[in-house]
Amino acid sequence: MPKARTPARATGQGPLSGVRVVELAGIGPGPFAAMLLADLGADVVRVDRPGGPGLGIDPAHDVTNRNKRSVLVDLKAPDGPERILALAERADVLIEGYRPGVAERLGVGPEPCHARNPALVYGRMTGWGQEGPLAERAGHDIGYIALTGTLGMIGDPGRPPAIPANLLGDYAGGSLYLVVGVLAALHHARATGTGQVVDAAIVDGTAHLSSMIHGMLAAGAWQDRRGANLLDGGCPFYGTYETADGAHMAVGALEPRFYAEFAELLGLPATAPARDDPARWPELRAAVAERFSSRTRDEWTAVFADSDACVAPVLTLREAPHHPHLAARSTFTDHDGLTQPAPAPRFSATPTAVRTGPARPGADTDAVTRDWGLPREGQTERAPHPNSPVTNPQ
């Protein structure tokens, strides 16, 4: 049986309060995954290296570093690896986003970390994964989702695929799968005292997101081309339309009763083709487009307000926080004058919050040294994480 765990010092709100996470700084999905863990209450210490990396923006505006603390470590310095291992020894989770083999070459791979802390969950975030022909190749979100077939699903037929920012690959297929994996492995480690490596690859996660579509494809209910299906813009009552002022409305009136309300409020002519005749969908789309082009976005928003027609205005990033529903739910929040999405999801017993703004590189070294019981500069004595089953690591 594993030894009883003594909770680490609680550092904030959320269900992960008391969980310690080390984030080896990177860009993209790794920082977002660590932000999500921090939002959930974990004490996330981001290990920044002198001079970067970063998004090229003022660190004060890098929301993905909120609710974290930062220390500076030069991993190429003689004492760099030991400083990381000292953190790993006291942590529950470590996250890194290097190419395969880099952490090992730097001396902070899974083997030395687990030698110091066998219960550690070691999360690895990459695009291609830890193995395979492309594992050591450079890449970005757009390439990862291209190979999975998901990028090819998005956009109008006859035009190049549309690029969904980096939300589909980096964050949905990458960050969220890393967090799920880390939490599952943490549950296992808490029960057994044994940690493990979590290999989160964006190609794996993004492919997994398309599970339902693959089932529909196998069943003959999905055509393997863009703009020809119920959910990819091929359907005229599941898509977007331009309004008289150059803005757009989104329509998702899939069910017959919702479609009936949509058609009535839109004022579709009685001569419009039936919704259940895919052969005439282009005609129906043209009729819907003509109606939407007759009024502004705000006018149509008023028409469809308080209806079940499943129609919504397409808002910009700056407009979204002011929508009445999102404002009522506090979906966005302001912290130190910076408007940003609030932590999600929500918890009844352990609510979350934006506790601190973006961590400034190296600003929390003294506090982390104190709170985690790290040896100060010039000291070599090591103390185990209070949750670790190892009481005298060698």
N, C-alpha and C positions, 0 to 999 in steps of 0.2 A: 504494500500500500504506500502511496506517496505521502510524504510528510505534510502535515497541515501547513497551509500557506498563511503567512502573516501579511495582511494588506499593506501595500505601500502607502506612503503619505498621500491622502486625497488632495488633489490640486485643483478641483473644479467640479462643475456640474456634469451630469450625464451618466449613463449606465456603465461607462468604462472608467469612471473615476477610480484612481489607484493603479491603473494599468500603465506601465512604463514602456515607451516606444522610442527607439533610436532611428532617426531617418538620416541616411547618408545622402546629402543634398544632390539633387539632380534637377531636371526640368520635366514638365508634362505630367504623366500619370502618377509617378511616384509621389511628388509633392501633394497632388490632389488626394491620393489615397491617405496620406498621412494627415492632411487637413480634416478628412472625414473622421478619422480616428480621434483627432484632437477635438473636433466638434462634439463627439460622443463622450468626451470627458477624459480621454487618456492624456497623460503627461508626455507630450511629444517633444523630444529634444532633437532639433535639426542640427546636424553636423555640417556646417558650411566650411568651404575651403577658402583660403585667402584669394580674393580676386574673382570669385564666381563659383558655380555658374549662376545664371539668372535669365530673366525674360528680357532684359534690356530696359526695364522700367524701374522707376523709383521703388525700392523695397517697401516703402511705406504704403504703396498701393497694391502690393502683391497679396491679394486676398488668400491665395492658397497657403500662405504662411501664417494665417491667423491662428490664435489659440495655441501657438507653439512657443518654444524657447529655443534660442540658438547659441551654439558654441562654435568657435573657430578651431579647426584642426587641420594641419598640413600633413596629409597621409604620407607624403614623401619625406617628411622629416624623420630623424632617427627615432623619436618617441611617438610619432604619429600613430602607428598601428597599435601600440600599447594603450594609448588613450582611448581608441575605439574599443578595444577589448575590455577595458575597464568599464566602459559604458554598457557594453553587451553583457557583461557579467551581472550587472544590476538590473537589466531590462527584462521585459516579458517578450518584446517583439523588436526585431531589427528589419528595416526596409532599405533595400538598395536597388538601383536601376542601372548598374554598369553593364557593359557587354559581358558575355560569358567569359569567365577566366580572369577578369580584371580584379575583382575583389580578392581572389586567391593570390594573384601576383602582389597585391598590396599588403597581404598578410591579414586580411580581415574577412576571409571567406567563411563558409559554414563550419569547416573543421576546427579551426582555432577558436571560433566563437562558441561552439558546442563543447569544446574541451573545458572552457571556462564556465559555461552555463548550459548544462544538458537540457534544460527545460525551455530554452530559447526558441521562439518561432522566428525563422529566418525567411523573410519575404523577398522574393526576387521579381522585379518588374522589368520586362523586356518586350520588344515588339515581336521578335521571331521565336522566343523561347530559349531555353538553355541547350538545346540540341537540334539537329537537323541541318541540311545543307546551307541554309541562310543564317544560321544562329550567330555567326560572327560578322555579318554584314551590317552596315549602317542602314537606317531606315527611319521613316516617319509615318504618322497615322495614315496618310493617304495611300501609301504603298501596302501597309498591312491590310487595310480593309479592301484594297483592290484584289488581293489574292484570295480573300475569303468569299468572294462573290457578292458581298453586301454593297460595295460601292456601285457595282454594275446594276443594282436594282433601283438606284435613285436618280430621278430626273426624267425629262421628257424624251419620248422616242424620237430617234432621228437627230438627237443632239448629244454631246458628250455628257457623261454622268455628272450630276450635281454634287458639289463637295459640301458635306454636312459639318463645316468647321472641323474641329478635332474632337467633337463630342462622341461620335459613334465608336471610334477606335480607341483613342487615348483614354477617355474617361469611362465610357460604358463598357467596352470590351476589355479595358485594362484596369483602371483604378478600382472599379466596383468589384471586379472578379478578384483582384488582389485582396481587397478588404474582406470579402466573403471567405476567401481561403485562409487569411490570417486569423479571422475570428473562429473559424472551424478548427484550425490547428491549435489555437489558444485554448479552446474548450477541451481538446484532447490532452494538451499539456497539463492543464489544471487537474484533469482526472487521473493522469498516469505519471506525471513528472517528467515526461519525455517530449522534447521539442522535435521539430522537423523543418525541412525546407519546403517552402511554397513556391512553385514555379508558375508565375502568372504571366502568360504570353498574350499579347493583344490579339494575335491571330486566332488563338484558341477561344478567347472570350467572345470575340466578335462573331466567329463561326457559331458558337453556342447560342448567341442571341438570335440567330436565324433559324432555330430549331422548328418553330411553327411553320415557317415558309417552306422548309424542306419537306415537312409532312404534307403540306398542301401540294407541293410539286410532285411528290410521289403518288398522291391521290388523283392527279390530273386536274386539280383545282387551281393551279398556278402556272402561268406561262413564263418560261425562262427568258423573258425580255422585258425591258422597261415600258412603263406606261400602258400596260395591257391587262392589269389586274385590279382587284377590288381595292387594295390598299396602297397602290403605288402611283396613283394619279390617273390610271386608266379609266376609273369609274367617275362619271360626271357628278355624282353626289358624294364624292369623297375627294376633295381637292381644294384648290385656291382660285380666287377670281379677283380680277382688278375692278376697282370701283371708279366712279367718275373723277375723283380727285387723285388718281394714280396710286392709291393705297390698295389694300387687299382684304378680302374676307375668306375665312376658312370654313369649309362645309364638311360635315361628317354625318350626314343624314342616312345612315345605312339601313336601319330597320324601317319597314314599311310605314308604321305609324308616325315615326319621326319624319320620314320623307313626305308624308301627306301634309304634315304641318309646315314643313319647309316650303313645299310647292305652293301652298295657299298663301303664306306670308310673302314669299318672293313674287307672287303674281304670275306664275308660269301660265302661259296660254293653254287652253284646253287642247290645242292641236299639238302640243309638245309630245314627243315620242314617250312611250311607256318606259318606266325605269328598268323593267325586267327584260328589255330587248337589247342585249349587248351590241347587236349589229347596228343599232341606231343610236348608240351612245354618242358618237360625234355630233349628231344633230341635237341631241339633248344638251350636250355640253355647250354648244353654240347658243341655244336658247337661254340657258342659265347665265352664260357670260353676258348676253345682251341685256338681261334684266339687271344684273349687278352693275353694269356700266352706266346705268341710268341715274344712280344716286351716289353720294359720297359714302365713305366708310362709316362716318359717324351717323349718317342717316340710316344706313342699313343696320348698324348696331342697335339703334333705337327700335327699329322694326322688329328685330329678333329678340329683344330684351324680354326676359320672363317667359320664354317659350322653350319647348322641348325639341326645337328644330335642329339642334346641334350645330349652330352657326356661331362663329366668334370672330371678332376683328383680329387681324394680324398686327400685333404691336411691335414696336422697336424695343431695344434693350432699355432705353431711357424712359419709355412710356410704361413698360410693364409694372414697375413698382407702384404706379398710381392707379392701376385698375381697381375699382371698388372691391372686388372679391379678394384680390391678392392683398390689398391694403387692410381689409377686415381681418384676414388671417395672419397678417404680419409675415407674409411669405418673404418679403425683403425687409432688411433692417438697416439702420444707420448706426455706425460705430465710429466715433471720432471724426464725424463728417464724411465717412466713406459709405456710400450706399452699396449693399451687397446682399446676395441671397442669404436668408437665415439658415441655420443648421436644419437638416432633415434626416430621417423622419422625426416625429414627435413622440414623446414618452410621457405617460401619465404620472409615474412615480419618480422618474429621474430626468427631469427636463434639462434640455441643453440650452446653450446660449453662446453668443460671441463674447467671450470673456476678455480677450485681449486682441489688439490689432496685430498686423503682420510683424513677425519677429524680425528684428534687425540683426544682421549677421554679427555673431559674437557678443551680443549685448547681454546675454544671460549666463555667461561663463561662471561668475562667482556664485550666483544663486543655484545653478545646477550642481556645481561642485559641492556646495553645502547640502543641498536637499538629497542628492543621490549618494552622499558619503564618498565622493571621489577623492583620491589622493591629490593634494595640492602640488604645485610645481616643485620638483626636487624630492618628492616623497615617492616611495616604491611600494609601501604597504597596500595590500588589497583587502577589501571587505566585500563579502558576497552580497548579492541582492537578497533582501529579507525574504523573498519568495522562492529563492533557489534551494533545491534539495542538496546542493553541494555546499558544505559548511567549511571545507578547507581545500579550495581548489589549488592544484599545483600546475 
